[in-house]
Amino acid sequence: MDADRFGMLYDRYSAKVFQKCVGMTRDKDLSHDLTHDIFLKAFVGLAKFDHRSKFGTWLYSITYNYCLDHLRKTQRNRTSDVDEETGATDMAEDRYEIELLSLRADRLSTVLEALDPADRAMLLMKYQDELSIKDMMDVLVLSESAVKMRVLRARERALAKYHQLYREEP
């Protein structure tokens, strides 16, 4: 692909990539740098795009993984308690989703900020970006059950963090 055609793709997708970076990092200056890096990575790796998914989904996958890798590198010293022993049932999933969606909006950004980057990214994909489970499977290269489990656990941890930060009921 020549630079002019890639420039058209940049014009079409750069705002979306930038917004995704801001959503994940909460830092506009850093997000400008990451957006630039992501497009360089996409341009260099364009031969790997196999057209099994839409270009936007492929680019979203690069964006998600690049931002998550960056966040992990910068937060290596931070420890996180993760409870991997929970079982996923449809009832539990529904209960957590209803409870998560009922949280006060003004407190939700504080909760998201306090979460591990991977959990924050899962919740943003699901609720902000409104990706389907299928699209999340493509982005994360995971099975349907693995995606559902990660979303469920991210919801659980978000609710636990909310209750930890805001002990009183709103």
NUVEX-227082 format. One record per residue: x negated, y, z of N, C-alpha, C in turn. Coordinates in pm, 1 decimal. Last residue first. Example, Ala and Ser with C-alpha at 12.3 -4.5 7.8 and 13.67 -1.06 7.14 Angstrom:
# residues 2
{r {-1285.0, -225.0, 708.0}, {-1367.0, -106.0, 714.0}, {-1290.0, 3.0, 787.0}}
{r {-1319.0, -569.0, 780.0}, {-1230.0, -450.0, 780.0}, {-1320.0, -330.0, 780.0}}
# end
This chain:
# residues 170
{r {2532.4, 547.6, 4772.1}, {2565.5, 679.0, 4715.9}, {2709.5, 717.8, 4743.3}}
{r {2405.8, 405.5, 5072.5}, {2488.9, 390.2, 4952.7}, {2526.4, 528.4, 4902.3}}
{r {2062.4, 411.1, 5172.6}, {2203.1, 445.0, 5193.1}, {2279.1, 426.0, 5062.8}}
{r {1816.1, 347.0, 5054.3}, {1879.6, 251.5, 5146.0}, {2026.9, 283.6, 5169.3}}
{r {1650.9, 381.3, 4801.6}, {1773.2, 449.9, 4843.8}, {1855.1, 356.3, 4931.3}}
{r {1430.8, 213.6, 4763.2}, {1412.2, 358.5, 4761.0}, {1529.6, 434.7, 4819.9}}
{r {1547.0, -40.5, 4782.2}, {1430.0, -7.1, 4865.4}, {1414.2, 144.6, 4875.1}}
{r {1739.9, -29.0, 4587.9}, {1782.9, -45.0, 4726.9}, {1668.1, -15.0, 4824.5}}
{r {1569.5, -4.9, 4363.7}, {1670.5, 97.2, 4393.4}, {1710.3, 90.5, 4540.6}}
{r {1431.4, -245.1, 4376.8}, {1357.3, -119.8, 4391.8}, {1453.3, -6.3, 4426.8}}
{r {1643.2, -420.0, 4324.6}, {1570.7, -430.3, 4451.6}, {1494.5, -300.9, 4478.8}}
{r {1706.5, -337.4, 4064.3}, {1804.4, -323.3, 4172.2}, {1737.3, -330.4, 4309.2}}
{r {1470.2, -409.3, 3935.5}, {1515.7, -269.8, 3934.3}, {1616.0, -245.2, 4046.8}}
{r {1467.5, -684.2, 3972.5}, {1362.5, -604.3, 4036.2}, {1400.2, -455.9, 4038.2}}
{r {1694.0, -755.5, 3819.2}, {1685.2, -788.7, 3962.6}, {1584.5, -699.8, 4033.2}}
{r {1613.5, -666.2, 3564.4}, {1731.4, -608.2, 3630.5}, {1726.2, -632.7, 3781.1}}
{r {1399.1, -839.0, 3524.0}, {1374.8, -694.3, 3526.7}, {1491.3, -622.7, 3594.0}}
{r {1534.9, -1081.8, 3519.9}, {1439.4, -1054.8, 3627.5}, {1407.2, -906.3, 3638.1}}
{r {1687.1, -1046.7, 3282.7}, {1751.2, -1073.3, 3411.7}, {1657.2, -1038.6, 3526.9}}
{r {1484.7, -1019.2, 3093.4}, {1578.9, -909.0, 3115.2}, {1646.0, -924.9, 3251.4}}
{r {1365.5, -1270.8, 3115.4}, {1287.8, -1150.6, 3146.4}, {1378.2, -1029.6, 3171.4}}
{r {1577.4, -1436.1, 3035.6}, {1521.9, -1449.6, 3169.8}, {1443.9, -1323.9, 3208.6}}
{r {1613.0, -1357.4, 2769.3}, {1722.1, -1340.3, 2865.7}, {1670.5, -1346.5, 3008.7}}
{r {1363.1, -1436.3, 2666.9}, {1403.0, -1295.6, 2663.6}, {1512.6, -1270.2, 2767.4}}
{r {1379.7, -1713.8, 2707.0}, {1272.4, -1637.0, 2771.6}, {1306.8, -1488.1, 2775.1}}
{r {1597.0, -1784.3, 2545.5}, {1606.9, -1802.9, 2690.3}, {1499.3, -1724.0, 2764.7}}
{r {1492.4, -1721.4, 2288.9}, {1611.0, -1652.7, 2341.3}, {1618.9, -1664.4, 2493.3}}
{r {1130.2, -1697.2, 2291.2}, {1256.3, -1766.7, 2268.6}, {1371.2, -1686.2, 2327.8}}
{r {928.9, -1430.3, 2152.6}, {970.6, -1520.0, 2259.9}, {1100.2, -1589.6, 2220.1}}
{r {820.2, -1195.6, 2037.2}, {781.4, -1328.3, 1991.3}, {804.9, -1429.9, 2104.7}}
{r {910.5, -943.2, 2084.1}, {828.6, -1005.1, 2187.4}, {771.7, -1141.1, 2148.5}}
{r {1053.7, -886.7, 1849.3}, {952.8, -792.9, 1899.3}, {855.6, -862.8, 1993.1}}
{r {1228.5, -1107.5, 1828.7}, {1134.5, -1076.0, 1720.8}, {1020.4, -988.6, 1771.1}}
{r {1372.6, -1084.6, 2068.1}, {1299.0, -1208.8, 2040.3}, {1192.2, -1182.1, 1934.5}}
{r {1493.8, -839.5, 2024.1}, {1394.7, -850.3, 2131.4}, {1310.9, -976.4, 2113.0}}
{r {1669.2, -915.0, 1823.3}, {1562.4, -819.4, 1792.8}, {1453.1, -823.9, 1898.7}}
{r {1829.1, -1093.3, 1975.9}, {1757.5, -1140.3, 1855.8}, {1642.0, -1045.9, 1821.4}}
{r {1940.7, -924.3, 2162.9}, {1851.9, -1031.1, 2209.4}, {1768.1, -1082.2, 2092.0}}
{r {1923.0, -588.7, 2028.5}, {1991.7, -715.4, 2052.7}, {1890.5, -816.5, 2106.1}}
{r {1848.8, -274.4, 2174.5}, {1807.8, -386.9, 2090.8}, {1889.6, -510.3, 2127.6}}
{r {1890.2, -18.4, 2282.7}, {2003.7, -102.9, 2247.0}, {1965.2, -213.8, 2149.1}}
{r {1716.6, 156.7, 2392.8}, {1701.2, 131.6, 2249.7}, {1812.7, 43.6, 2194.0}}
{r {1825.2, 149.1, 2653.3}, {1800.6, 275.7, 2585.2}, {1795.2, 255.2, 2434.4}}
{r {1869.5, -127.0, 2714.0}, {1970.7, -25.2, 2740.8}, {1948.0, 107.9, 2671.2}}
{r {1655.7, -292.3, 2613.6}, {1793.9, -340.4, 2622.7}, {1895.0, -225.7, 2629.3}}
{r {1424.7, -136.3, 2630.4}, {1461.7, -202.0, 2504.2}, {1610.0, -236.2, 2503.2}}
{r {1432.4, -68.6, 2901.6}, {1446.4, 36.3, 2800.1}, {1483.7, -22.7, 2664.5}}
{r {1391.2, -318.7, 3018.3}, {1516.7, -247.3, 3042.4}, {1538.4, -136.4, 2940.6}}
{r {1131.4, -377.1, 2924.1}, {1243.8, -468.2, 2895.9}, {1377.2, -394.5, 2910.9}}
{r {983.9, -162.4, 3032.1}, {995.8, -178.3, 2886.9}, {1113.3, -268.8, 2850.2}}
{r {1001.9, -216.9, 3304.9}, {1057.1, -92.1, 3251.9}, {1079.8, -105.5, 3101.3}}
{r {862.3, -459.2, 3312.1}, {1003.6, -455.2, 3349.3}, {1069.8, -330.6, 3292.6}}
{r {607.9, -368.0, 3232.0}, {676.2, -472.5, 3153.8}, {825.0, -473.2, 3185.2}}
{r {536.3, -176.7, 3432.0}, {558.8, -136.7, 3292.4}, {634.0, -241.3, 3209.6}}
{r {719.7, -204.1, 3736.9}, {608.7, -251.7, 3656.2}, {636.8, -214.6, 3509.9}}
{r {893.9, 90.8, 3855.7}, {885.7, -49.1, 3811.4}, {754.0, -78.0, 3740.5}}
{r {914.3, 358.9, 3902.3}, {851.1, 278.1, 4006.7}, {832.8, 131.4, 3965.7}}
{r {1058.4, 456.5, 3688.7}, {919.4, 500.0, 3704.1}, {844.3, 409.7, 3801.6}}
{r {1309.2, 349.3, 3744.9}, {1235.7, 303.5, 3627.1}, {1087.3, 337.7, 3638.6}}
{r {1372.1, 503.6, 3972.6}, {1360.2, 357.7, 3983.4}, {1278.3, 304.8, 3866.4}}
{r {1386.3, 755.2, 3858.5}, {1289.7, 730.5, 3966.1}, {1265.3, 581.0, 3981.0}}
{r {1599.1, 719.1, 3684.2}, {1465.8, 745.5, 3627.9}, {1356.9, 724.4, 3732.5}}
{r {1812.8, 675.2, 3864.1}, {1766.5, 567.8, 3776.4}, {1627.6, 594.9, 3719.9}}
{r {1909.9, 889.7, 3994.5}, {1813.1, 807.2, 4066.3}, {1750.6, 701.2, 3975.7}}
{r {2092.1, 999.4, 3824.8}, {1983.0, 1084.4, 3869.9}, {1875.8, 1005.4, 3943.6}}
{r {2278.8, 792.7, 3790.7}, {2187.8, 826.6, 3681.4}, {2069.0, 909.4, 3729.0}}
{r {2337.9, 544.7, 4026.3}, {2345.4, 687.5, 3996.8}, {2238.1, 724.4, 3895.7}}
{r {2436.3, 229.3, 3894.2}, {2344.5, 311.9, 3971.8}, {2360.2, 458.1, 3931.5}}
{r {2581.9, 68.5, 3728.4}, {2657.9, 155.3, 3819.0}, {2567.6, 243.8, 3905.1}}
{r {2407.6, -91.9, 3594.4}, {2472.3, 13.7, 3518.0}, {2551.2, 109.2, 3606.4}}
{r {2341.8, -271.4, 3799.4}, {2240.0, -183.1, 3744.1}, {2305.1, -65.1, 3672.4}}
{r {2585.8, -406.9, 3835.9}, {2529.0, -328.8, 3945.0}, {2425.9, -228.6, 3892.8}}
{r {2611.5, -528.8, 3584.4}, {2715.7, -438.2, 3633.8}, {2659.9, -348.4, 3743.2}}
{r {2377.8, -686.6, 3583.6}, {2398.4, -583.7, 3482.9}, {2502.3, -482.6, 3529.0}}
{r {2417.0, -858.3, 3799.9}, {2304.4, -765.4, 3801.7}, {2324.9, -652.9, 3700.4}}
{r {2646.0, -996.5, 3708.6}, {2649.4, -922.5, 3834.2}, {2537.9, -819.0, 3837.4}}
{r {2553.2, -1118.5, 3470.8}, {2661.6, -1021.6, 3466.0}, {2664.0, -935.2, 3591.7}}
{r {2357.1, -1288.8, 3584.2}, {2320.7, -1189.6, 3483.7}, {2426.2, -1080.4, 3476.4}}
{r {2512.1, -1451.4, 3743.4}, {2410.7, -1365.0, 3805.6}, {2372.5, -1253.7, 3709.9}}
{r {2662.2, -1577.7, 3542.9}, {2727.8, -1500.8, 3646.4}, {2629.8, -1404.2, 3712.6}}
{r {2469.1, -1712.7, 3392.9}, {2544.7, -1606.0, 3329.7}, {2612.5, -1518.0, 3434.0}}
{r {2164.0, -1750.2, 3575.0}, {2296.0, -1798.1, 3536.4}, {2368.9, -1681.9, 3473.4}}
{r {1842.3, -1825.5, 3649.2}, {1925.9, -1740.0, 3565.5}, {2056.9, -1810.0, 3533.3}}
{r {1680.0, -1822.0, 3965.8}, {1744.0, -1896.9, 3857.7}, {1835.1, -1805.6, 3779.4}}
{r {1365.3, -1707.4, 4085.3}, {1509.1, -1691.5, 4071.2}, {1561.0, -1773.1, 3953.6}}
{r {1092.3, -1706.1, 4131.9}, {1167.4, -1824.2, 4172.7}, {1317.2, -1812.5, 4152.1}}
{r {921.0, -1500.1, 4102.2}, {949.3, -1579.4, 3983.0}, {1036.7, -1700.9, 4012.5}}
{r {888.4, -1192.9, 4214.1}, {950.6, -1316.8, 4257.3}, {993.6, -1394.7, 4133.8}}
{r {611.3, -1001.7, 4254.5}, {705.1, -1053.1, 4156.4}, {759.0, -1185.9, 4205.7}}
{r {459.1, -717.2, 4351.4}, {520.3, -838.4, 4403.7}, {628.2, -882.3, 4306.2}}
{r {167.5, -585.0, 4220.0}, {312.4, -591.7, 4208.5}, {360.1, -723.4, 4266.2}}
{r {-94.1, -344.3, 4238.8}, {-40.3, -478.4, 4258.0}, {109.8, -473.3, 4256.0}}
{r {-315.0, -165.8, 4037.3}, {-187.6, -164.4, 4108.6}, {-136.6, -307.7, 4121.1}}
{r {-525.7, -196.2, 3875.8}, {-551.7, -194.5, 4019.3}, {-423.8, -197.0, 4101.3}}
{r {-420.3, -172.5, 3620.2}, {-474.4, -300.7, 3664.6}, {-493.6, -307.4, 3815.4}}
{r {-311.0, 39.7, 3482.3}, {-253.3, 4.0, 3611.9}, {-303.7, -129.0, 3665.3}}
{r {-427.8, 70.0, 3239.3}, {-438.8, 181.8, 3332.5}, {-386.5, 147.1, 3471.3}}
{r {-362.9, -172.4, 3117.3}, {-503.0, -136.9, 3138.0}, {-516.9, -27.2, 3242.5}}
{r {-84.2, -151.1, 3105.1}, {-146.2, -257.3, 3186.1}, {-292.4, -223.9, 3216.5}}
{r {-55.4, 59.2, 2926.3}, {-8.1, 73.6, 3064.4}, {-71.2, -30.8, 3155.7}}
{r {-163.0, -60.8, 2693.4}, {-223.5, 60.1, 2749.9}, {-183.4, 77.6, 2896.5}}
{r {17.6, -271.2, 2657.1}, {-124.3, -299.4, 2680.6}, {-193.7, -179.2, 2744.3}}
{r {249.3, -118.0, 2608.7}, {243.4, -205.6, 2725.2}, {98.3, -240.9, 2758.7}}
{r {178.3, 7.5, 2368.4}, {206.0, 88.0, 2488.3}, {194.9, 1.8, 2614.2}}
{r {150.6, -221.5, 2205.7}, {38.9, -128.9, 2223.2}, {57.7, -44.8, 2349.4}}
{r {405.7, -340.8, 2216.5}, {288.1, -413.4, 2264.8}, {170.5, -320.1, 2290.9}}
{r {568.2, -133.8, 2104.9}, {595.8, -190.7, 2236.5}, {469.9, -255.4, 2294.2}}
{r {446.1, -100.2, 1850.4}, {458.5, 10.1, 1946.2}, {475.0, -42.6, 2088.0}}
{r {479.6, -350.5, 1732.9}, {344.8, -296.6, 1751.1}, {347.8, -187.6, 1858.0}}
{r {759.9, -355.6, 1733.9}, {683.7, -458.4, 1804.1}, {541.5, -410.8, 1832.0}}
{r {817.0, -144.9, 1565.7}, {860.7, -138.2, 1705.1}, {781.6, -238.4, 1788.6}}
{r {722.5, -251.6, 1326.9}, {655.1, -135.2, 1384.5}, {692.3, -118.3, 1531.7}}
{r {913.8, -457.1, 1296.0}, {771.1, -489.3, 1302.4}, {693.7, -375.4, 1368.3}}
{r {1143.8, -302.6, 1278.7}, {1130.1, -399.9, 1387.3}, {983.8, -437.3, 1405.7}}
{r {1091.5, -158.2, 1043.4}, {1112.6, -88.5, 1170.0}, {1096.3, -180.1, 1289.7}}
{r {1085.9, -360.9, 850.8}, {963.7, -288.4, 880.8}, {975.1, -218.2, 1015.6}}
{r {1269.0, -653.4, 955.4}, {1263.1, -520.8, 895.5}, {1130.7, -454.4, 933.7}}
{r {1114.7, -977.7, 912.4}, {1200.6, -883.3, 982.8}, {1190.3, -749.7, 910.6}}
{r {964.5, -1093.9, 722.6}, {1065.7, -1178.2, 787.2}, {1162.7, -1092.7, 867.2}}
{r {757.8, -949.2, 607.7}, {894.1, -922.4, 560.1}, {998.7, -1018.3, 616.7}}
{r {504.0, -960.4, 716.5}, {547.4, -1070.2, 630.2}, {691.6, -1058.9, 582.0}}
{r {225.4, -778.4, 773.3}, {371.0, -765.6, 769.6}, {425.2, -864.0, 667.1}}
{r {-44.4, -795.7, 732.2}, {15.8, -896.9, 820.0}, {167.5, -888.9, 823.2}}
{r {-109.4, -573.7, 590.2}, {-111.9, -701.6, 517.2}, {-48.9, -813.6, 600.3}}
{r {-117.9, -376.9, 786.5}, {-0.8, -386.3, 699.0}, {4.6, -516.8, 619.9}}
{r {-315.5, -313.2, 965.3}, {-257.2, -446.5, 970.9}, {-139.6, -468.5, 879.4}}
{r {-373.8, -47.2, 913.6}, {-480.1, -146.9, 898.2}, {-421.2, -287.7, 891.0}}
{r {-123.1, 62.1, 976.9}, {-179.4, 78.8, 843.1}, {-285.9, -27.1, 815.8}}
{r {-97.9, -5.1, 1248.9}, {-0.5, -55.8, 1151.5}, {-56.9, -47.3, 1009.4}}
{r {-312.3, 139.4, 1356.5}, {-308.1, -5.9, 1371.4}, {-212.6, -68.1, 1268.4}}
{r {-226.7, 397.5, 1293.5}, {-353.6, 347.0, 1239.7}, {-355.2, 193.9, 1243.9}}
{r {7.4, 402.8, 1444.7}, {16.2, 409.9, 1299.1}, {-113.9, 367.8, 1232.2}}
{r {-105.6, 384.7, 1701.3}, {-12.6, 281.2, 1654.1}, {-1.4, 284.0, 1502.7}}
{r {-252.9, 621.2, 1723.0}, {-321.0, 491.6, 1727.1}, {-233.1, 380.3, 1669.9}}
{r {-40.0, 808.2, 1718.1}, {-144.9, 811.5, 1615.8}, {-216.1, 675.7, 1607.5}}
{r {90.2, 729.7, 1951.7}, {160.8, 725.7, 1822.4}, {59.6, 723.5, 1708.3}}
{r {-105.5, 785.7, 2143.9}, {-65.0, 646.6, 2120.8}, {5.9, 632.4, 1986.1}}
{r {-114.0, 1066.7, 2128.2}, {-233.1, 986.6, 2098.1}, {-195.3, 842.3, 2065.0}}
{r {148.8, 1125.5, 2207.5}, {99.1, 1171.8, 2076.6}, {-21.7, 1088.4, 2034.9}}
{r {147.2, 1014.6, 2464.1}, {232.3, 954.9, 2361.0}, {193.2, 1000.4, 2221.3}}
{r {-13.5, 1188.7, 2608.0}, {-61.2, 1052.8, 2584.0}, {17.4, 988.5, 2470.1}}
{r {168.8, 1403.0, 2607.0}, {35.8, 1415.9, 2546.7}, {-23.2, 1279.5, 2513.2}}
{r {395.1, 1295.4, 2742.4}, {404.3, 1339.1, 2602.7}, {267.8, 1350.0, 2535.0}}
{r {462.4, 1035.7, 2939.4}, {355.8, 1133.4, 2921.0}, {351.8, 1172.1, 2772.7}}
{r {600.8, 802.3, 2990.3}, {644.2, 925.4, 3059.4}, {540.0, 1035.8, 3048.3}}
{r {565.3, 559.0, 2866.6}, {453.0, 616.2, 2941.9}, {491.4, 735.9, 3026.6}}
{r {812.1, 484.3, 2750.1}, {733.4, 385.3, 2822.8}, {627.4, 449.0, 2911.7}}
{r {909.6, 715.5, 2631.9}, {994.7, 637.5, 2720.3}, {916.9, 538.4, 2805.1}}
{r {693.9, 783.6, 2469.5}, {730.1, 871.4, 2581.5}, {815.3, 794.5, 2681.7}}
{r {712.2, 570.1, 2286.1}, {591.9, 587.6, 2368.1}, {621.7, 675.3, 2489.8}}
{r {959.1, 625.6, 2172.1}, {939.2, 499.1, 2243.2}, {817.6, 509.3, 2334.7}}
{r {900.8, 871.2, 2052.1}, {1001.9, 864.3, 2158.8}, {988.9, 735.4, 2239.0}}
{r {709.7, 787.1, 1860.2}, {673.6, 881.9, 1964.5}, {772.4, 873.7, 2081.9}}
{r {870.7, 623.7, 1700.9}, {754.8, 565.6, 1770.4}, {715.2, 656.8, 1885.7}}
{r {1049.5, 816.6, 1604.5}, {1098.6, 702.1, 1682.8}, {985.4, 638.1, 1762.9}}
{r {877.4, 985.4, 1462.6}, {955.6, 1039.2, 1575.4}, {1007.2, 926.4, 1664.8}}
{r {772.4, 812.6, 1262.2}, {685.8, 867.9, 1367.3}, {764.1, 922.0, 1486.7}}
{r {927.0, 713.2, 1048.5}, {926.8, 641.8, 1176.4}, {848.9, 708.9, 1290.1}}
{r {908.9, 885.0, 821.9}, {1036.4, 822.9, 857.2}, {1037.8, 770.9, 1001.1}}
{r {641.6, 955.4, 805.9}, {743.1, 1059.9, 818.8}, {875.8, 1002.7, 867.6}}
{r {533.1, 699.5, 770.0}, {499.1, 777.6, 888.6}, {605.4, 885.1, 912.4}}
{r {636.4, 636.5, 520.6}, {677.0, 555.8, 635.8}, {647.8, 630.6, 766.0}}
{r {497.0, 829.9, 373.3}, {643.7, 833.3, 376.4}, {696.3, 752.5, 495.0}}
{r {237.2, 737.3, 412.0}, {275.9, 869.7, 463.5}, {426.4, 884.9, 471.2}}
{r {245.5, 507.7, 263.4}, {236.9, 494.5, 407.9}, {272.5, 627.0, 474.6}}
{r {253.2, 627.1, 13.2}, {368.7, 547.7, 57.4}, {364.4, 527.6, 207.9}}
{r {-2.4, 747.3, 19.6}, {118.8, 827.8, 1.3}, {243.0, 753.0, 49.2}}
{r {-185.8, 536.4, 43.9}, {-170.8, 630.5, 155.3}, {-43.7, 714.8, 143.0}}
{r {-54.0, 221.9, -82.3}, {-136.1, 341.9, -87.9}, {-100.0, 438.5, 24.3}}
{r {-85.1, -117.3, 0.0}, {0.0, 0.0, 0.0}, {-89.3, 123.2, 0.0}}
# end
